[in-house]
Amino acid sequence: MSSTKSYRRLICHIISSKKEISKALLLKEYAQTLKYIRNRIKEAQAKSILSVNKELLKLYWYIGELKL
């Protein structure tokens, strides 16, 4: 009986450990995904700023070329 109980405890411990490992891996993957999303947002913001600046320069150039 004692060996059966210890065997069951061992199995429960292994299952519990696997769940904890799975949870840790999911959290790590989630953190990596959030980091990736943040980086993509920053890249998009930088590109949009450059695009706006480019269009403003074109506008100012056009206004400067006008014969007022």
Helices and strands as residue ranges (DSSP letters): H 2-65
